[in-house]
Structures are given as C-alpha cells and as structure tokens.
Amino acid sequence: MESTTQTSEQMREEVLQGLKKSYKTLPCKYLYDERGSELFDQICEIEEYYPTRTELKIMEDNLDEILKSIPANSILIELGSGSSLKTRLLLDNHPNLAGYVPVDISEDFLLETAETLRSRYTNLPIHPVVADYTHPFEITDLQLPHDHIVVYYPGSTIGNFLPAEAETFLKQIHGICEHDGGLLIGVDLKKDPEVLEAAYNDSKGITAAFNKNILTRLNRELNADFNIDDFQHQSVYNKALGRVEMHLISGKEQDVCIDDEMIHFKKGESIHTENSYKYELGMFEEMAVSAGFTTDALWTDEKEYFSVLYLRRIE
C-alpha cells in the first residue's frame, strides 16, 4: 500500500486559510474521512439523489461498449474510489485487466475496501494508494506488466472543481495515462433546478449530516471547538455559475477556536464547503480537448441527466 497523504499541519494551514477569508470556505476533500465516506454512500442510495443510480444504469445499459473502450492489459486507476461499487461492474466483466489501483484520501475506508476486493478478485493485483489526488501525486512500485493505463473517475466528482481547476486536473490525468491511455469519467449535466436542489437537500437529512461531519472532523483532528448544532446545512443551485453550492450557515454570532487561532462568525455567515458544477456536453468536451483528450465514446440516460465518457489521450 502506498501513502501520499497530507500532514495535519498541511490540513490546518488549508483550513485556516479558507476560514480567515472574508468569504469563508473549506476544502471539500475534507468531507471524506471514514464517516464522511460512509455518509456519502448512504446519500447515493436515497431517492432524491439521482446521479449514482443514473450513472449505474448508463453503465449497465452500455456495459459491452464501455468494456470495449478499455484496452486489454490495462491498469485501471480509480480516483476517489470510495466503496468501488460501480467499479465492480468493470472488474467483474472485463476479460483482461493488468491490475486495479484504487486511490482515495480516506485511508481506513480505502484499505477496508481494498481487502474486500482482494477477497473477491483473487487473481487481480490490487494496489491501493492513499493520496490527495487533487494535488500532483505519483504511483510508484506497481511492477505490473501492462500495455495501457486507464483512469476511472466516476460519480461526477469533476464537478467539485472550478472549471479552470477541472481543466488543470484533466491535464494531470493526461500525464498519468501514458501513451494511448484513457479516462473513463462521469459528468453530471445541466437540468431542472428543482431536480438539482432536491438531490442535495434530501428529506432524510443525510446530506446535512454529511456536510456537518466536516466540522466534527475539524474538532477531532485540529482541536477545534465547533458546536455542530450552531451550524445549519444549506444547498442551493447557482444558475448563473451552473453549480450546486453547499454551505454551513452560522446560527448565531460566535467565535470558534482552531488550535490557537480564533475565527469569528457573524449570525447567518456561511462556510462554503462544496461546489458541484453541472456541464453541457459540448463545454466539457472542449475542456477535454484542451487537456489533450478526444472523446472516443459518450453515453447518456434517456432524460440526459448524466453522462459517461471515454476520453482517449491524443498527445
């Protein structure tokens, strides 16, 4: 197992940098500790949250074509692997993979998932990498004969990046793919704002618990003293920017201590915790071309809520 995780000091620096701004933010990657990953898996199963089931149906309906897009003897590298549920469709059915490399920032969750997969795929080399893949990282010591590298990035997580950051990220993936490799990616599409807002404000409150969990994590890992009940989950669709925004709203004027730093909150002030950009297909494909990819194949559902693309490296 390879680890390239950030230190607590780096986490502290990033968190304080965001919270000291006039418009407070937190890096969304810190939503995904072990508990956060578990809550996100629960979100994927709720009725209002369409992306997971829609993406899964696209894959099931087009599985033969998707499998053909992944060349034989490829190493499959999955970024932000989580519980790897959709990946099992590929691992169960692809006739000739050279290996599987799940990459995730949540170490405990990743290692548990990797062990489960090893017991299921006894003949497939599985090499988990603990890393913050939003920053440049390397995968070393694979020592697996292969002809291609295919990166798998499901779940529309590309939408968490600002558009300029998304293009930079695609260029980073381009460097991982090697010659004639590719990227299989899920991309959420623009649609009725009511559908979008319902997906991020579920009636069971699981998304709210997921969002608030980041404060619990800061209390635990950075010696912060957030009163979780003093912050409320809010999720809105910003039509002008084409993104769903997730916020934590301070219910009162208060001071929060993070280690030896004091952060002041006004009543009603927001911590912006996550964006989820929604794309038009043409816009996303233009971005992919700028990053050195061409679209070999594209699949959508009948409502065109979601898309899965296979992008081939062309440079």
Buried (B, 14 or more C-beta within 10 A) or exposed (E): EBEBBBEEEEBBEBBBEBBEEEEBBBBBBBBBBBBBBBBBBBBBEBEBBBBBBBBBEBBEEBBEEBBEBBBEEBBBBBBBBBBBBBBEBBBEEBEEBBBBBBBBBBBEBBBBBBEEBBEEBEEBBBBBBBBBBBEEBEBEEBEBEBBBBBBBBBBBBBBBBEBEEBBEBBEBBBEBBBEEBBBBBBBBBBBEBEEBBBBBBBEEEBBBBBBBBBBBBBBEBBEBEBEEEBBBBBBBBEEEEBBBBBBBBBBEEBEBEBEEBEBEBEEEBBBBBBBBBBBEBEBBBEBBBEBBBBBBBBBBBEEEBBBBBBBBBEE
